[in-house]
């Protein structure tokens, strides 16, 4: 088995379609594609450098979503970054003409810059905002996401997108099913209480409860906070392993 290192260069198309030559080398690197089934994408940014991504959306199918960027640099080196997003209503045109996000208006729709080296950057979008920003195009809309380094040292990010398909909403129970022992199903919610705790509230509390409808069945509940990782039996921040109903 062999491994190959491939270096690709992009060139502008020739002005004459019958010409076999190529145009100038393209200097703008294409944005990286975030797939819907990927756990997360790693990013690295230097001071005021950008790492760009795009995430295709269909507002009626995607619904509310959260763009989440966890800071993964070693604690103590004071590495941080900011995050901005914009809409590209028509990705069928050349990527050189996309509405890339930047950290200055009018080049972003929303941005997040908490200037903290540990707290993640988060941007929440509602279904209504998606519809307005996408202008109801025929499946060609994408979120343009940009991460910019804000520290003198390299900043590292772990980026992912959570969608409405598995979002928990306050006081709106979700009825679901899970087949087979050892299988997991994941959900998410944005804690505004936790976000504001250090600024306006000294105390906050959430209750996550799990009931069981199938007689004799048993489930366990695991939760992680702040960094976006999937909780499992040997990696979690909170857990409830009662027989029967669980709550955290």
Secondary structure, 3 states (H helix, E strand, C coil): CCCCCCCCCCECCCCCCCCCCCCCECCCCCCEECCCCCCCEEEEECECCEEEEEEECCHHHHCCEEEEEEECCCCCCCCCEEEEEEEECCCCCCHHHCCCCCCCCCCCCEEECCCCCCCCEEEEECHHHHHHHHCCCCCCCEEEEEEEECCCCCEEEEEEEEEHHHECECCECCCCCCCCCCCCCCCECCCHHHHHCCCCCCCCCCCCEECCCCCCCCCCEEECCCCCCCCECCECCEEECCCCCEEC
